[in-house]
């Protein structure tokens, strides 16, 4: 195996920083250096960190819209099929395809399918449920929810070279740098 390439079973390299500003500066520096697969961990939200690590817009709104459209069509089709094909009744001379009566069902099915799409789409896009994550293998990561700040450059980054990443993260002045095994 060539020296410097990601080791088999390596998730990435993690660096611990002393305060939120150092983490934000490190994330900006990593982004400027060309790293794209970054993740940051902090005990509280840090303004500008999402942009610094290249957090992108979610596709969840498109998933919810698709679920709502499918739900609307499904509700309308269900009413149409029941009243026109399956069990047509002539009530008071109304046409079989009396769509104004089906608006509440169509609306409710739209909301129902959109809600299910939102819940299951959010779970799928977030990769949940995930009872285990490789960063839990780092000994000091248990402090991430209390008072520590971490930046991870993942091995799946196209620019990832383990030696270069180590040198780059050490040049940012962290408290500690570690490999993250799978």
C-alpha positions in Angstrom: 0.0 0.0 0.0 1.4 3.4 -0.9 2.5 5.6 2.0 0.2 8.5 2.8 -3.0 7.0 1.3 -5.9 6.3 3.7 -5.3 3.2 5.7 -7.8 0.4 5.5 -10.3 0.8 8.3 -9.7 4.6 8.7 -12.7 6.8 8.8 -10.6 10.0 8.9 -8.5 12.3 11.1 -9.9 14.3 14.0 -8.5 17.4 15.7 -9.6 18.8 19.0 -9.7 22.6 19.5 -9.8 24.7 22.6 -12.6 27.1 21.8 -15.3 27.7 19.2 -13.4 30.4 17.3 -10.4 28.1 16.8 -12.8 25.4 15.4 -14.4 27.9 13.1 -11.0 29.2 11.9 -9.9 25.6 11.4 -13.0 24.7 9.4 -12.6 27.7 7.2 -8.9 26.9 6.6 -9.8 23.3 5.7 -12.4 24.4 3.3 -9.9 26.9 1.7 -7.3 24.1 1.5 -9.7 22.1 -0.7 -11.1 19.6 1.7 -14.8 18.9 1.0 -15.7 16.0 3.3 -15.6 17.7 6.7 -17.6 17.4 9.9 -17.5 19.5 13.0 -18.7 18.6 16.5 -19.5 21.2 19.2 -21.5 21.2 22.4 -23.5 24.2 21.1 -24.3 25.9 17.8 -21.6 28.1 16.4 -22.6 30.9 14.0 -21.0 30.3 10.6 -19.8 26.8 11.2 -22.3 25.2 8.9 -21.1 27.3 6.0 -17.5 26.8 6.9 -17.7 23.0 6.6 -19.7 23.3 3.4 -23.1 22.2 4.7 -25.4 22.1 1.8 -29.1 22.7 1.4 -31.3 19.7 2.2 -33.3 17.8 -0.4 -36.0 17.2 2.2 -38.3 19.9 0.8 -38.3 18.1 -2.5 -39.1 14.8 -0.8 -42.0 16.4 1.1 -43.3 18.0 -2.0 -43.2 14.7 -3.9 -45.0 13.0 -1.0 -47.7 15.7 -1.0 -48.2 15.4 -4.7 -48.5 11.7 -4.6 -50.9 11.9 -1.7 -53.1 14.4 -3.5 -53.3 12.3 -6.6 -53.8 9.2 -4.5 -56.7 10.8 -2.5 -58.4 12.1 -5.7 -57.9 8.8 -7.5 -59.3 6.8 -4.5 -62.5 8.9 -4.5 -62.8 8.9 -8.3 -62.3 5.1 -8.5 -64.8 4.4 -5.7 -67.5 6.8 -7.1 -67.1 6.4 -10.8 -65.8 2.8 -11.4 -66.3 0.6 -8.4 -69.6 1.7 -6.9 -71.4 4.4 -9.0 -74.5 5.8 -7.4 -76.8 8.4 -9.0 -77.7 10.6 -6.1 -80.0 13.5 -6.9 -78.9 13.6 -10.5 -75.3 14.5 -9.7 -72.6 13.3 -12.1 -70.5 10.4 -10.9 -67.4 12.5 -11.2 -68.4 15.1 -8.7 -64.9 16.3 -7.7 -65.8 19.2 -5.4 -67.0 16.7 -2.9 -63.6 15.1 -2.9 -61.6 18.1 -2.0 -61.4 17.4 1.8 -60.2 13.8 1.2 -57.7 15.0 -1.4 -56.4 17.7 1.0 -56.1 15.3 3.9 -54.3 12.6 1.8 -51.9 15.4 0.6 -51.1 16.3 4.2 -50.8 12.7 5.4 -48.4 11.6 2.6 -46.3 14.8 3.0 -46.0 14.2 6.7 -44.9 10.6 6.2 -42.5 11.8 3.5 -41.1 14.4 5.9 -40.5 11.9 8.7 -39.1 9.0 6.7 -37.2 11.3 4.3 -35.5 13.1 7.3 -34.5 9.7 8.8 -33.2 8.5 5.4 -31.3 11.7 4.6 -29.7 11.9 8.0 -28.7 8.2 7.9 -30.7 7.4 11.0 -31.1 5.3 13.0 -27.3 5.2 13.6 -26.6 3.7 17.0 -22.8 3.8 16.3 -20.5 6.3 14.6 -16.7 5.9 14.1 -15.8 9.1 16.0 -17.0 7.3 19.2 -13.7 5.3 18.9 -11.7 8.5 19.7 -11.0 8.5 23.5 -11.5 12.2 24.1 -14.7 12.5 21.9 -16.9 11.7 24.9 -16.3 15.4 25.9 -17.8 16.7 22.6 -21.1 17.3 24.3 -19.6 19.1 27.2 -16.8 21.5 26.4 -14.7 20.2 23.5 -14.7 21.2 19.8 -13.7 18.7 17.1 -13.1 18.9 13.3 -12.9 15.7 11.2 -11.6 15.3 7.7 -13.0 12.1 6.4 -11.1 9.5 4.4 -13.6 9.6 1.6 -12.5 13.1 0.7 -10.9 13.1 -2.8 -7.9 15.1 -1.5 -7.4 12.9 1.6 -3.9 11.7 2.2 -3.4 10.7 5.8 0.1 12.2 6.2 -0.9 15.5 4.5 -4.1 15.7 6.6 -2.2 15.1 9.8 0.3 17.8 8.9 -2.4 20.2 7.9 -4.4 19.7 11.1 -1.4 20.0 13.3 -0.5 23.3 11.6 -3.8 24.7 12.8 -2.8 24.5 16.4 -5.2 21.9 17.9 -4.9 20.4 21.3 -4.7 16.9 19.8 -4.9 15.1 16.5 -6.0 11.5 16.2 -6.9 8.9 13.6 -10.5 7.8 13.6 -10.7 4.0 13.0 -13.8 2.3 11.8 
